[in-house]
């Protein structure tokens, strides 16, 4: 369900296994990777493998879902399919803003 939401944000989004986990990219710029070493579902939003030196992007987070891990990385936790469905609009806003800040 989260995968479908991510792919639905922009028709140019692709996916592949990168860093031993499902990862999503737009025009070969990776921006999100599942973190699989936890009991809950976590999506790490990032700006690729190397730091770009850019300041923290302006991301609308209407439901306070993001946990910032640094200037270029944030964690988005999802607890269930119901959680995704209930916050679908907020999650789409976050993903669109993140992509716009690449």
Buried (B, 14 or more C-beta within 10 A) or exposed (E): BBEEBBEEBBEEBEBEEBBEEBBBBBEEEBBBBBBEEEEEBBBBBBBBEEEEEEEEBEBEBEEEBBEEEEBBBBBBBBEEEEBBEEBBEBBBBBBBBBBEBB
